[in-house]
Amino acid sequence: MIATQPVIYKLPRLKSPTTLMIGDKDVTAIGNNSAPSNVSAKLRHYPELGGATAAAIPNTKLVEFPNEEHTLQLQDPEVFHKALIQTPI
């Protein structure tokens, strides 16, 4: 869905309490390889994008991991699980 639809416009519709966890060093960007350079330059700014996404979803708690990438749950499962369990929504 993320590759085919503009899901950002649907984020405010979410009703459940949400915890958004992001790795600030994530370099994942769907479509980056085929995007024009002016579009590609706007991708992968996760600290900025995480804040904007959290602001768009009602009742959201943003948890950032400044030294982690895309798959924190695999790269550092202890840190991920600790944050997941200790983060109140």
PDB file with one MODEL, atoms N, CA, C and O in Angstrom:
MODEL        1
ATOM      1  N   MET A   1       0.815  -1.192   0.000  1.00  0.00           N
ATOM      2  CA  MET A   1       0.000   0.000   0.000  1.00  0.00           C
ATOM      3  C   MET A   1       0.861   1.260   0.000  1.00  0.00           C
ATOM      4  O   MET A   1       0.542   2.224  -0.696  1.00  0.00           O
ATOM      5  N   ILE A   2       1.940   1.264   0.766  1.00  0.00           N
ATOM      6  CA  ILE A   2       2.757   2.475   0.859  1.00  0.00           C
ATOM      7  C   ILE A   2       3.377   2.848  -0.478  1.00  0.00           C
ATOM      8  O   ILE A   2       3.645   4.021  -0.734  1.00  0.00           O
ATOM      9  N   ALA A   3       3.608   1.847  -1.337  1.00  0.00           N
ATOM     10  CA  ALA A   3       4.213   2.113  -2.638  1.00  0.00           C
ATOM     11  C   ALA A   3       3.191   2.537  -3.682  1.00  0.00           C
ATOM     12  O   ALA A   3       3.572   3.050  -4.734  1.00  0.00           O
ATOM     13  N   THR A   4       1.913   2.339  -3.421  1.00  0.00           N
ATOM     14  CA  THR A   4       0.913   2.607  -4.449  1.00  0.00           C
ATOM     15  C   THR A   4      -0.128   3.642  -4.065  1.00  0.00           C
ATOM     16  O   THR A   4      -0.877   4.102  -4.926  1.00  0.00           O
ATOM     17  N   GLN A   5      -0.197   4.020  -2.802  1.00  0.00           N
ATOM     18  CA  GLN A   5      -1.230   4.956  -2.369  1.00  0.00           C
ATOM     19  C   GLN A   5      -0.645   6.030  -1.451  1.00  0.00           C
ATOM     20  O   GLN A   5       0.312   5.769  -0.721  1.00  0.00           O
ATOM     21  N   PRO A   6      -1.205   7.212  -1.486  1.00  0.00           N
ATOM     22  CA  PRO A   6      -0.726   8.283  -0.593  1.00  0.00           C
ATOM     23  C   PRO A   6      -1.293   8.117   0.816  1.00  0.00           C
ATOM     24  O   PRO A   6      -2.255   8.784   1.195  1.00  0.00           O
ATOM     25  N   VAL A   7      -0.681   7.217   1.582  1.00  0.00           N
ATOM     26  CA  VAL A   7      -1.220   6.892   2.900  1.00  0.00           C
ATOM     27  C   VAL A   7      -1.118   8.040   3.896  1.00  0.00           C
ATOM     28  O   VAL A   7      -1.811   8.033   4.913  1.00  0.00           O
ATOM     29  N   ILE A   8      -0.282   9.008   3.628  1.00  0.00           N
ATOM     30  CA  ILE A   8      -0.131  10.118   4.579  1.00  0.00           C
ATOM     31  C   ILE A   8      -1.451  10.845   4.823  1.00  0.00           C
ATOM     32  O   ILE A   8      -1.670  11.396   5.902  1.00  0.00           O
ATOM     33  N   TYR A   9      -2.305  10.844   3.848  1.00  0.00           N
ATOM     34  CA  TYR A   9      -3.593  11.520   3.999  1.00  0.00           C
ATOM     35  C   TYR A   9      -4.563  10.717   4.861  1.00  0.00           C
ATOM     36  O   TYR A   9      -5.583  11.246   5.303  1.00  0.00           O
ATOM     37  N   LYS A  10      -4.255   9.459   5.101  1.00  0.00           N
ATOM     38  CA  LYS A  10      -5.120   8.609   5.924  1.00  0.00           C
ATOM     39  C   LYS A  10      -4.669   8.547   7.379  1.00  0.00           C
ATOM     40  O   LYS A  10      -5.412   8.057   8.228  1.00  0.00           O
ATOM     41  N   LEU A  11      -3.489   9.026   7.679  1.00  0.00           N
ATOM     42  CA  LEU A  11      -2.972   8.934   9.041  1.00  0.00           C
ATOM     43  C   LEU A  11      -3.876   9.593  10.081  1.00  0.00           C
ATOM     44  O   LEU A  11      -4.062   9.020  11.155  1.00  0.00           O
ATOM     45  N   PRO A  12      -4.448  10.774   9.813  1.00  0.00           N
ATOM     46  CA  PRO A  12      -5.313  11.400  10.823  1.00  0.00           C
ATOM     47  C   PRO A  12      -6.567  10.587  11.145  1.00  0.00           C
ATOM     48  O   PRO A  12      -7.228  10.852  12.149  1.00  0.00           O
ATOM     49  N   ARG A  13      -6.902   9.610  10.313  1.00  0.00           N
ATOM     50  CA  ARG A  13      -8.081   8.773  10.553  1.00  0.00           C
ATOM     51  C   ARG A  13      -7.834   7.692  11.599  1.00  0.00           C
ATOM     52  O   ARG A  13      -8.785   7.104  12.115  1.00  0.00           O
ATOM     53  N   LEU A  14      -6.584   7.426  11.916  1.00  0.00           N
ATOM     54  CA  LEU A  14      -6.281   6.385  12.889  1.00  0.00           C
ATOM     55  C   LEU A  14      -6.881   6.755  14.240  1.00  0.00           C
ATOM     56  O   LEU A  14      -6.753   7.895  14.689  1.00  0.00           O
ATOM     57  N   LYS A  15      -7.520   5.817  14.872  1.00  0.00           N
ATOM     58  CA  LYS A  15      -8.203   6.077  16.141  1.00  0.00           C
ATOM     59  C   LYS A  15      -7.505   5.424  17.336  1.00  0.00           C
ATOM     60  O   LYS A  15      -7.648   5.897  18.463  1.00  0.00           O
ATOM     61  N   SER A  16      -6.772   4.372  17.112  1.00  0.00           N
ATOM     62  CA  SER A  16      -6.122   3.657  18.210  1.00  0.00           C
ATOM     63  C   SER A  16      -4.893   4.415  18.686  1.00  0.00           C
ATOM     64  O   SER A  16      -4.221   5.071  17.891  1.00  0.00           O
ATOM     65  N   PRO A  17      -4.594   4.329  19.984  1.00  0.00           N
ATOM     66  CA  PRO A  17      -3.322   4.884  20.453  1.00  0.00           C
ATOM     67  C   PRO A  17      -2.181   4.225  19.671  1.00  0.00           C
ATOM     68  O   PRO A  17      -2.201   3.019  19.422  1.00  0.00           O
ATOM     69  N   THR A  18      -1.210   5.015  19.298  1.00  0.00           N
ATOM     70  CA  THR A  18      -0.149   4.538  18.405  1.00  0.00           C
ATOM     71  C   THR A  18       1.216   4.855  18.987  1.00  0.00           C
ATOM     72  O   THR A  18       1.439   5.948  19.508  1.00  0.00           O
ATOM     73  N   THR A  19       2.125   3.901  18.898  1.00  0.00           N
ATOM     74  CA  THR A  19       3.522   4.143  19.212  1.00  0.00           C
ATOM     75  C   THR A  19       4.293   4.030  17.908  1.00  0.00           C
ATOM     76  O   THR A  19       4.267   2.983  17.262  1.00  0.00           O
ATOM     77  N   LEU A  20       4.969   5.080  17.520  1.00  0.00           N
ATOM     78  CA  LEU A  20       5.757   5.122  16.301  1.00  0.00           C
ATOM     79  C   LEU A  20       7.226   5.065  16.695  1.00  0.00           C
ATOM     80  O   LEU A  20       7.727   5.952  17.386  1.00  0.00           O
ATOM     81  N   MET A  21       7.907   4.024  16.254  1.00  0.00           N
ATOM     82  CA  MET A  21       9.317   3.845  16.596  1.00  0.00           C
ATOM     83  C   MET A  21      10.142   3.949  15.324  1.00  0.00           C
ATOM     84  O   MET A  21       9.885   3.248  14.345  1.00  0.00           O
ATOM     85  N   ILE A  22      11.138   4.830  15.347  1.00  0.00           N
ATOM     86  CA  ILE A  22      11.965   5.009  14.159  1.00  0.00           C
ATOM     87  C   ILE A  22      13.447   5.028  14.528  1.00  0.00           C
ATOM     88  O   ILE A  22      13.842   5.486  15.601  1.00  0.00           O
ATOM     89  N   GLY A  23      14.242   4.517  13.608  1.00  0.00           N
ATOM     90  CA  GLY A  23      15.687   4.634  13.719  1.00  0.00           C
ATOM     91  C   GLY A  23      16.127   5.853  12.926  1.00  0.00           C
ATOM     92  O   GLY A  23      15.892   5.927  11.720  1.00  0.00           O
ATOM     93  N   ASP A  24      16.750   6.790  13.579  1.00  0.00           N
ATOM     94  CA  ASP A  24      17.135   8.040  12.909  1.00  0.00           C
ATOM     95  C   ASP A  24      18.166   7.847  11.801  1.00  0.00           C
ATOM     96  O   ASP A  24      18.317   8.715  10.941  1.00  0.00           O
ATOM     97  N   LYS A  25      18.866   6.735  11.813  1.00  0.00           N
ATOM     98  CA  LYS A  25      19.875   6.490  10.775  1.00  0.00           C
ATOM     99  C   LYS A  25      19.341   5.577   9.664  1.00  0.00           C
ATOM    100  O   LYS A  25      20.115   5.035   8.875  1.00  0.00           O
ATOM    101  N   ASP A  26      18.028   5.412   9.608  1.00  0.00           N
ATOM    102  CA  ASP A  26      17.397   4.602   8.573  1.00  0.00           C
ATOM    103  C   ASP A  26      17.632   5.250   7.211  1.00  0.00           C
ATOM    104  O   ASP A  26      17.473   6.461   7.057  1.00  0.00           O
ATOM    105  N   VAL A  27      18.004   4.455   6.248  1.00  0.00           N
ATOM    106  CA  VAL A  27      18.213   4.974   4.888  1.00  0.00           C
ATOM    107  C   VAL A  27      17.246   4.325   3.899  1.00  0.00           C
ATOM    108  O   VAL A  27      17.402   4.468   2.686  1.00  0.00           O
ATOM    109  N   THR A  28      16.247   3.611   4.422  1.00  0.00           N
ATOM    110  CA  THR A  28      15.261   2.964   3.569  1.00  0.00           C
ATOM    111  C   THR A  28      14.341   4.016   2.957  1.00  0.00           C
ATOM    112  O   THR A  28      13.862   4.911   3.653  1.00  0.00           O
ATOM    113  N   ALA A  29      14.103   3.906   1.683  1.00  0.00           N
ATOM    114  CA  ALA A  29      13.154   4.789   1.005  1.00  0.00           C
ATOM    115  C   ALA A  29      12.602   4.059  -0.204  1.00  0.00           C
ATOM    116  O   ALA A  29      13.297   3.878  -1.204  1.00  0.00           O
ATOM    117  N   ILE A  30      11.353   3.644  -0.108  1.00  0.00           N
ATOM    118  CA  ILE A  30      10.715   2.940  -1.214  1.00  0.00           C
ATOM    119  C   ILE A  30      10.699   3.833  -2.439  1.00  0.00           C
ATOM    120  O   ILE A  30      10.248   4.976  -2.375  1.00  0.00           O
ATOM    121  N   GLY A  31      11.191   3.314  -3.554  1.00  0.00           N
ATOM    122  CA  GLY A  31      11.200   4.055  -4.812  1.00  0.00           C
ATOM    123  C   GLY A  31      12.370   4.997  -4.985  1.00  0.00           C
ATOM    124  O   GLY A  31      12.454   5.686  -6.002  1.00  0.00           O
ATOM    125  N   ASN A  32      13.275   5.047  -4.022  1.00  0.00           N
ATOM    126  CA  ASN A  32      14.392   5.971  -4.091  1.00  0.00           C
ATOM    127  C   ASN A  32      15.245   5.758  -5.346  1.00  0.00           C
ATOM    128  O   ASN A  32      15.707   6.725  -5.953  1.00  0.00           O
ATOM    129  N   ASN A  33      15.454   4.507  -5.732  1.00  0.00           N
ATOM    130  CA  ASN A  33      16.303   4.219  -6.895  1.00  0.00           C
ATOM    131  C   ASN A  33      15.733   4.753  -8.196  1.00  0.00           C
ATOM    132  O   ASN A  33      16.481   5.058  -9.125  1.00  0.00           O
ATOM    133  N   SER A  34      14.417   4.867  -8.270  1.00  0.00           N
ATOM    134  CA  SER A  34      13.808   5.330  -9.515  1.00  0.00           C
ATOM    135  C   SER A  34      13.291   6.761  -9.436  1.00  0.00           C
ATOM    136  O   SER A  34      12.745   7.275 -10.413  1.00  0.00           O
ATOM    137  N   ALA A  35      13.452   7.399  -8.306  1.00  0.00           N
ATOM    138  CA  ALA A  35      12.954   8.764  -8.130  1.00  0.00           C
ATOM    139  C   ALA A  35      13.902   9.777  -8.758  1.00  0.00           C
ATOM    140  O   ALA A  35      15.118   9.586  -8.738  1.00  0.00           O
ATOM    141  N   PRO A  36      13.350  10.858  -9.316  1.00  0.00           N
ATOM    142  CA  PRO A  36      14.198  11.954  -9.796  1.00  0.00           C
ATOM    143  C   PRO A  36      15.025  12.525  -8.640  1.00  0.00           C
ATOM    144  O   PRO A  36      14.608  12.437  -7.485  1.00  0.00           O
ATOM    145  N   SER A  37      16.158  13.093  -8.928  1.00  0.00           N
ATOM    146  CA  SER A  37      17.063  13.567  -7.881  1.00  0.00           C
ATOM    147  C   SER A  37      16.416  14.603  -6.956  1.00  0.00           C
ATOM    148  O   SER A  37      16.723  14.633  -5.764  1.00  0.00           O
ATOM    149  N   ASN A  38      15.534  15.443  -7.480  1.00  0.00           N
ATOM    150  CA  ASN A  38      14.887  16.445  -6.625  1.00  0.00           C
ATOM    151  C   ASN A  38      13.914  15.796  -5.636  1.00  0.00           C
ATOM    152  O   ASN A  38      13.682  16.332  -4.552  1.00  0.00           O
ATOM    153  N   VAL A  39      13.350  14.654  -6.003  1.00  0.00           N
ATOM    154  CA  VAL A  39      12.482  13.915  -5.093  1.00  0.00           C
ATOM    155  C   VAL A  39      13.328  13.083  -4.133  1.00  0.00           C
ATOM    156  O   VAL A  39      13.064  13.048  -2.932  1.00  0.00           O
ATOM    157  N   SER A  40      14.331  12.423  -4.663  1.00  0.00           N
ATOM    158  CA  SER A  40      15.214  11.579  -3.854  1.00  0.00           C
ATOM    159  C   SER A  40      15.855  12.375  -2.715  1.00  0.00           C
ATOM    160  O   SER A  40      16.056  11.839  -1.625  1.00  0.00           O
ATOM    161  N   ALA A  41      16.171  13.630  -2.951  1.00  0.00           N
ATOM    162  CA  ALA A  41      16.807  14.473  -1.928  1.00  0.00           C
ATOM    163  C   ALA A  41      15.893  14.710  -0.727  1.00  0.00           C
ATOM    164  O   ALA A  41      16.374  15.022   0.362  1.00  0.00           O
ATOM    165  N   LYS A  42      14.574  14.566  -0.917  1.00  0.00           N
ATOM    166  CA  LYS A  42      13.610  14.792   0.159  1.00  0.00           C
ATOM    167  C   LYS A  42      13.322  13.524   0.962  1.00  0.00           C
ATOM    168  O   LYS A  42      12.611  13.576   1.965  1.00  0.00           O
ATOM    169  N   LEU A  43      13.862  12.400   0.533  1.00  0.00           N
ATOM    170  CA  LEU A  43      13.604  11.121   1.195  1.00  0.00           C
ATOM    171  C   LEU A  43      14.644  10.846   2.272  1.00  0.00           C
ATOM    172  O   LEU A  43      15.726  11.433   2.272  1.00  0.00           O
ATOM    173  N   ARG A  44      14.315   9.972   3.161  1.00  0.00           N
ATOM    174  CA  ARG A  44      15.223   9.437   4.171  1.00  0.00           C
ATOM    175  C   ARG A  44      15.618  10.430   5.266  1.00  0.00           C
ATOM    176  O   ARG A  44      16.675  10.274   5.876  1.00  0.00           O
ATOM    177  N   HIS A  45      14.826  11.405   5.518  1.00  0.00           N
ATOM    178  CA  HIS A  45      15.081  12.349   6.613  1.00  0.00           C
ATOM    179  C   HIS A  45      14.209  11.930   7.798  1.00  0.00           C
ATOM    180  O   HIS A  45      13.272  12.633   8.174  1.00  0.00           O
ATOM    181  N   TYR A  46      14.534  10.778   8.375  1.00  0.00           N
ATOM    182  CA  TYR A  46      13.649  10.161   9.355  1.00  0.00           C
ATOM    183  C   TYR A  46      13.392  10.962  10.617  1.00  0.00           C
ATOM    184  O   TYR A  46      12.264  10.931  11.108  1.00  0.00           O
ATOM    185  N   PRO A  47      14.350  11.673  11.175  1.00  0.00           N
ATOM    186  CA  PRO A  47      13.998  12.484  12.345  1.00  0.00           C
ATOM    187  C   PRO A  47      12.899  13.511  12.017  1.00  0.00           C
ATOM    188  O   PRO A  47      11.977  13.712  12.808  1.00  0.00           O
ATOM    189  N   GLU A  48      13.000  14.134  10.889  1.00  0.00           N
ATOM    190  CA  GLU A  48      11.992  15.111  10.453  1.00  0.00           C
ATOM    191  C   GLU A  48      10.679  14.411  10.088  1.00  0.00           C
ATOM    192  O   GLU A  48       9.604  14.841  10.507  1.00  0.00           O
ATOM    193  N   LEU A  49      10.774  13.336   9.309  1.00  0.00           N
ATOM    194  CA  LEU A  49       9.576  12.618   8.878  1.00  0.00           C
ATOM    195  C   LEU A  49       8.860  11.961  10.050  1.00  0.00           C
ATOM    196  O   LEU A  49       7.630  11.913  10.080  1.00  0.00           O
ATOM    197  N   GLY A  50       9.621  11.456  11.015  1.00  0.00           N
ATOM    198  CA  GLY A  50       9.003  10.835  12.187  1.00  0.00           C
ATOM    199  C   GLY A  50       8.163  11.831  12.964  1.00  0.00           C
ATOM    200  O   GLY A  50       7.043  11.523  13.370  1.00  0.00           O
ATOM    201  N   GLY A  51       8.698  13.018  13.171  1.00  0.00           N
ATOM    202  CA  GLY A  51       7.944  14.055  13.886  1.00  0.00           C
ATOM    203  C   GLY A  51       6.689  14.471  13.140  1.00  0.00           C
ATOM    204  O   GLY A  51       5.634  14.658  13.746  1.00  0.00           O
ATOM    205  N   ALA A  52       6.798  14.614  11.832  1.00  0.00           N
ATOM    206  CA  ALA A  52       5.638  15.003  11.020  1.00  0.00           C
ATOM    207  C   ALA A  52       4.581  13.899  11.030  1.00  0.00           C
ATOM    208  O   ALA A  52       3.382  14.174  11.091  1.00  0.00           O
ATOM    209  N   THR A  53       5.035  12.663  10.970  1.00  0.00           N
ATOM    210  CA  THR A  53       4.089  11.542  10.986  1.00  0.00           C
ATOM    211  C   THR A  53       3.396  11.448  12.331  1.00  0.00           C
ATOM    212  O   THR A  53       2.179  11.274  12.390  1.00  0.00           O
ATOM    213  N   ALA A  54       4.150  11.562  13.407  1.00  0.00           N
ATOM    214  CA  ALA A  54       3.554  11.512  14.743  1.00  0.00           C
ATOM    215  C   ALA A  54       2.551  12.642  14.940  1.00  0.00           C
ATOM    216  O   ALA A  54       1.517  12.450  15.580  1.00  0.00           O
ATOM    217  N   ALA A  55       2.847  13.806  14.399  1.00  0.00           N
ATOM    218  CA  ALA A  55       1.926  14.934  14.514  1.00  0.00           C
ATOM    219  C   ALA A  55       0.635  14.696  13.733  1.00  0.00           C
ATOM    220  O   ALA A  55      -0.417  15.230  14.087  1.00  0.00           O
ATOM    221  N   ALA A  56       0.715  13.900  12.675  1.00  0.00           N
ATOM    222  CA  ALA A  56      -0.459  13.640  11.835  1.00  0.00           C
ATOM    223  C   ALA A  56      -1.384  12.574  12.420  1.00  0.00           C
ATOM    224  O   ALA A  56      -2.555  12.505  12.048  1.00  0.00           O
ATOM    225  N   ILE A  57      -0.876  11.745  13.330  1.00  0.00           N
ATOM    226  CA  ILE A  57      -1.673  10.663  13.899  1.00  0.00           C
ATOM    227  C   ILE A  57      -2.117  11.072  15.304  1.00  0.00           C
ATOM    228  O   ILE A  57      -1.280  11.337  16.167  1.00  0.00           O
ATOM    229  N   PRO A  58      -3.429  11.123  15.535  1.00  0.00           N
ATOM    230  CA  PRO A  58      -3.896  11.469  16.880  1.00  0.00           C
ATOM    231  C   PRO A  58      -3.409  10.454  17.915  1.00  0.00           C
ATOM    232  O   PRO A  58      -3.304   9.263  17.622  1.00  0.00           O
ATOM    233  N   ASN A  59      -3.117  10.925  19.106  1.00  0.00           N
ATOM    234  CA  ASN A  59      -2.759  10.066  20.241  1.00  0.00           C
ATOM    235  C   ASN A  59      -1.543   9.182  19.931  1.00  0.00           C
ATOM    236  O   ASN A  59      -1.574   7.969  20.140  1.00  0.00           O
ATOM    237  N   THR A  60      -0.482   9.806  19.433  1.00  0.00           N
ATOM    238  CA  THR A  60       0.727   9.067  19.054  1.00  0.00           C
ATOM    239  C   THR A  60       1.900   9.433  19.949  1.00  0.00           C
ATOM    240  O   THR A  60       2.101  10.594  20.305  1.00  0.00           O
ATOM    241  N   LYS A  61       2.656   8.427  20.296  1.00  0.00           N
ATOM    242  CA  LYS A  61       3.915   8.603  21.029  1.00  0.00           C
ATOM    243  C   LYS A  61       5.040   8.245  20.068  1.00  0.00           C
ATOM    244  O   LYS A  61       5.074   7.132  19.544  1.00  0.00           O
ATOM    245  N   LEU A  62       5.952   9.164  19.833  1.00  0.00           N
ATOM    246  CA  LEU A  62       7.098   8.937  18.957  1.00  0.00           C
ATOM    247  C   LEU A  62       8.295   8.530  19.807  1.00  0.00           C
ATOM    248  O   LEU A  62       8.663   9.217  20.761  1.00  0.00           O
ATOM    249  N   VAL A  63       8.893   7.401  19.443  1.00  0.00           N
ATOM    250  CA  VAL A  63      10.107   6.925  20.108  1.00  0.00           C
ATOM    251  C   VAL A  63      11.192   6.859  19.045  1.00  0.00           C
ATOM    252  O   VAL A  63      11.097   6.089  18.090  1.00  0.00           O
ATOM    253  N   GLU A  64      12.226   7.678  19.223  1.00  0.00           N
ATOM    254  CA  GLU A  64      13.319   7.714  18.247  1.00  0.00           C
ATOM    255  C   GLU A  64      14.552   7.012  18.819  1.00  0.00           C
ATOM    256  O   GLU A  64      14.848   7.079  20.012  1.00  0.00           O
ATOM    257  N   PHE A  65      15.243   6.348  17.923  1.00  0.00           N
ATOM    258  CA  PHE A  65      16.494   5.675  18.259  1.00  0.00           C
ATOM    259  C   PHE A  65      17.589   6.336  17.427  1.00  0.00           C
ATOM    260  O   PHE A  65      17.737   6.025  16.245  1.00  0.00           O
ATOM    261  N   PRO A  66      18.356   7.242  18.028  1.00  0.00           N
ATOM    262  CA  PRO A  66      19.305   8.054  17.266  1.00  0.00           C
ATOM    263  C   PRO A  66      20.434   7.277  16.600  1.00  0.00           C
ATOM    264  O   PRO A  66      21.006   7.754  15.619  1.00  0.00           O
ATOM    265  N   ASN A  67      20.763   6.114  17.096  1.00  0.00           N
ATOM    266  CA  ASN A  67      21.896   5.366  16.528  1.00  0.00           C
ATOM    267  C   ASN A  67      21.486   4.110  15.785  1.00  0.00           C
ATOM    268  O   ASN A  67      22.331   3.265  15.488  1.00  0.00           O
ATOM    269  N   GLU A  68      20.215   3.972  15.485  1.00  0.00           N
ATOM    270  CA  GLU A  68      19.723   2.746  14.868  1.00  0.00           C
ATOM    271  C   GLU A  68      19.191   3.004  13.458  1.00  0.00           C
ATOM    272  O   GLU A  68      18.935   4.140  13.058  1.00  0.00           O
ATOM    273  N   GLU A  69      19.038   1.908  12.729  1.00  0.00           N
ATOM    274  CA  GLU A  69      18.580   1.983  11.335  1.00  0.00           C
ATOM    275  C   GLU A  69      17.151   1.463  11.218  1.00  0.00           C
ATOM    276  O   GLU A  69      16.317   1.720  12.086  1.00  0.00           O
ATOM    277  N   HIS A  70      16.877   0.735  10.149  1.00  0.00           N
ATOM    278  CA  HIS A  70      15.517   0.334   9.792  1.00  0.00           C
ATOM    279  C   HIS A  70      14.970  -0.823  10.620  1.00  0.00           C
ATOM    280  O   HIS A  70      13.786  -0.823  10.959  1.00  0.00           O
ATOM    281  N   THR A  71      15.787  -1.793  10.946  1.00  0.00           N
ATOM    282  CA  THR A  71      15.290  -2.997  11.607  1.00  0.00           C
ATOM    283  C   THR A  71      15.842  -3.113  13.021  1.00  0.00           C
ATOM    284  O   THR A  71      16.554  -4.062  13.349  1.00  0.00           O
ATOM    285  N   LEU A  72      15.510  -2.150  13.838  1.00  0.00           N
ATOM    286  CA  LEU A  72      15.980  -2.124  15.223  1.00  0.00           C
ATOM    287  C   LEU A  72      15.606  -3.403  15.959  1.00  0.00           C
ATOM    288  O   LEU A  72      16.388  -3.902  16.769  1.00  0.00           O
ATOM    289  N   GLN A  73      14.422  -3.939  15.687  1.00  0.00           N
ATOM    290  CA  GLN A  73      13.986  -5.144  16.387  1.00  0.00           C
ATOM    291  C   GLN A  73      14.908  -6.330  16.099  1.00  0.00           C
ATOM    292  O   GLN A  73      14.946  -7.282  16.879  1.00  0.00           O
ATOM    293  N   LEU A  74      15.649  -6.286  14.993  1.00  0.00           N
ATOM    294  CA  LEU A  74      16.632  -7.319  14.674  1.00  0.00           C
ATOM    295  C   LEU A  74      18.048  -6.897  15.048  1.00  0.00           C
ATOM    296  O   LEU A  74      18.839  -7.721  15.508  1.00  0.00           O
ATOM    297  N   GLN A  75      18.369  -5.641  14.857  1.00  0.00           N
ATOM    298  CA  GLN A  75      19.723  -5.143  15.109  1.00  0.00           C
ATOM    299  C   GLN A  75      20.041  -5.061  16.596  1.00  0.00           C
ATOM    300  O   GLN A  75      21.152  -5.379  17.022  1.00  0.00           O
ATOM    301  N   ASP A  76      19.066  -4.636  17.375  1.00  0.00           N
ATOM    302  CA  ASP A  76      19.276  -4.492  18.822  1.00  0.00           C
ATOM    303  C   ASP A  76      17.965  -4.806  19.540  1.00  0.00           C
ATOM    304  O   ASP A  76      17.305  -3.905  20.058  1.00  0.00           O
ATOM    305  N   PRO A  77      17.589  -6.090  19.570  1.00  0.00           N
ATOM    306  CA  PRO A  77      16.285  -6.454  20.130  1.00  0.00           C
ATOM    307  C   PRO A  77      16.095  -6.060  21.590  1.00  0.00           C
ATOM    308  O   PRO A  77      14.973  -5.767  22.001  1.00  0.00           O
ATOM    309  N   GLU A  78      17.156  -6.045  22.377  1.00  0.00           N
ATOM    310  CA  GLU A  78      17.024  -5.640  23.781  1.00  0.00           C
ATOM    311  C   GLU A  78      16.556  -4.194  23.905  1.00  0.00           C
ATOM    312  O   GLU A  78      15.641  -3.893  24.672  1.00  0.00           O
ATOM    313  N   VAL A  79      17.183  -3.314  23.155  1.00  0.00           N
ATOM    314  CA  VAL A  79      16.806  -1.893  23.180  1.00  0.00           C
ATOM    315  C   VAL A  79      15.380  -1.724  22.671  1.00  0.00           C
ATOM    316  O   VAL A  79      14.592  -0.979  23.254  1.00  0.00           O
ATOM    317  N   PHE A  80      15.052  -2.411  21.590  1.00  0.00           N
ATOM    318  CA  PHE A  80      13.708  -2.325  21.015  1.00  0.00           C
ATOM    319  C   PHE A  80      12.654  -2.802  22.019  1.00  0.00           C
ATOM    320  O   PHE A  80      11.675  -2.101  22.275  1.00  0.00           O
ATOM    321  N   HIS A  81      12.854  -3.982  22.579  1.00  0.00           N
ATOM    322  CA  HIS A  81      11.855  -4.537  23.491  1.00  0.00           C
ATOM    323  C   HIS A  81      11.703  -3.682  24.748  1.00  0.00           C
ATOM    324  O   HIS A  81      10.593  -3.494  25.245  1.00  0.00           O
ATOM    325  N   LYS A  82      12.802  -3.173  25.251  1.00  0.00           N
ATOM    326  CA  LYS A  82      12.739  -2.308  26.430  1.00  0.00           C
ATOM    327  C   LYS A  82      11.880  -1.072  26.132  1.00  0.00           C
ATOM    328  O   LYS A  82      11.013  -0.701  26.924  1.00  0.00           O
ATOM    329  N   ALA A  83      12.130  -0.451  24.993  1.00  0.00           N
ATOM    330  CA  ALA A  83      11.362   0.741  24.615  1.00  0.00           C
ATOM    331  C   ALA A  83       9.891   0.391  24.375  1.00  0.00           C
ATOM    332  O   ALA A  83       8.999   1.142  24.770  1.00  0.00           O
ATOM    333  N   LEU A  84       9.648  -0.723  23.741  1.00  0.00           N
ATOM    334  CA  LEU A  84       8.287  -1.144  23.441  1.00  0.00           C
ATOM    335  C   LEU A  84       7.488  -1.376  24.722  1.00  0.00           C
ATOM    336  O   LEU A  84       6.337  -0.951  24.828  1.00  0.00           O
ATOM    337  N   ILE A  85       8.091  -2.037  25.675  1.00  0.00           N
ATOM    338  CA  ILE A  85       7.398  -2.364  26.926  1.00  0.00           C
ATOM    339  C   ILE A  85       7.251  -1.136  27.821  1.00  0.00           C
ATOM    340  O   ILE A  85       6.243  -1.000  28.515  1.00  0.00           O
ATOM    341  N   GLN A  86       8.232  -0.248  27.816  1.00  0.00           N
ATOM    342  CA  GLN A  86       8.221   0.884  28.735  1.00  0.00           C
ATOM    343  C   GLN A  86       7.546   2.137  28.188  1.00  0.00           C
ATOM    344  O   GLN A  86       7.380   3.113  28.920  1.00  0.00           O
ATOM    345  N   THR A  87       7.159   2.128  26.926  1.00  0.00           N
ATOM    346  CA  THR A  87       6.575   3.323  26.338  1.00  0.00           C
ATOM    347  C   THR A  87       5.078   3.378  26.599  1.00  0.00           C
ATOM    348  O   THR A  87       4.326   2.574  26.050  1.00  0.00           O
ATOM    349  N   PRO A  88       4.634   4.317  27.431  1.00  0.00           N
ATOM    350  CA  PRO A  88       3.180   4.464  27.630  1.00  0.00           C
ATOM    351  C   PRO A  88       2.572   5.144  26.413  1.00  0.00           C
ATOM    352  O   PRO A  88       3.184   6.004  25.779  1.00  0.00           O
ATOM    353  N   ILE A  89       1.388   4.743  26.119  1.00  0.00           N
ATOM    354  CA  ILE A  89       0.689   5.370  24.980  1.00  0.00           C
ATOM    355  C   ILE A  89      -0.207   6.462  25.504  1.00  0.00           C
ATOM    356  O   ILE A  89      -0.892   7.126  24.726  1.00  0.00           O
TER     357      ILE A  89
ENDMDL
END
